[in-house]
Amino acid sequence: MIVLGIFFAFFGFKLFQVALFLVVTIVVTGLIMFIFYSTCLTDNTENWLGWLMLVCSVVVGLLAGLLSVKLENLEGALLAAWGFFLLGVLLNETVVWLAGKAWLFWTINIVLALIGFALGWKFTKHAEVLATSFIGSYMFFKGIGIMAGGFPNIYSLINMIESGAWDSIDPVFYAYMAGVVIMFIGTSIFQFKFFFHKEQTTTHPYQMLN
């Protein structure tokens, strides 16, 4: 997670096809496993069945990743949608959990994802820089949080909201959030300066004539 975060945050725009493939693969795989865990998988499920479902989820995720890179007009929109969804997760983990409503969690995240999709469709190249920078920053600190603790995952967050078990936020989470914001700003500037503006210059019609 940390390595992928660094890749996305600093080189997501430069190697956008690779970044998009990885994001779609991870998201689709995670979504399918989330559905499995929410419906049929339990603590008593046989290990081999859990692994089989994981393998099937990865295969479907890979196929979705391959398909996504073929949909050129949707590339920036898809990545922006996921970036805004993660922004919604941060908002839920920071403030919205106080409402104690699981439906509000999904409403905010889905609405933000739709807004991100629309903005990504309209401003594709800018969306590619901002989305990869934010996704990479989130993944980087999420990876640290997995090892060090204090950064809850989405599945646990929803369960805690539904059961009313979450009555406080680990203070270290706010440090993670601050890190995400700072890294996002820094890597956005980096990608705009070294990749975005260079591409705009080399592909500008007047520049090509020269």
Buried (B, 14 or more C-beta within 10 A) or exposed (E): BBEBBBBBBBBBBBBBEBBBBBBBBBBBBBBBBBEBBEEEBEEEEEEEEBEEBBEBBBEBBBEBBEEBBEEEEBBBBBBBBBBBBBBBBBBBBEEBBEEBEBEBBEEBBBEBBEBBBBBBBEBBBBBBBBBBBBBBBBBBBBBBBEEEEBBBBBEEBBBBBBEEEBEEBBEEBEBBBEBBBEBBEBBBEBBBEEBBEEEEEEEEEEEEEE
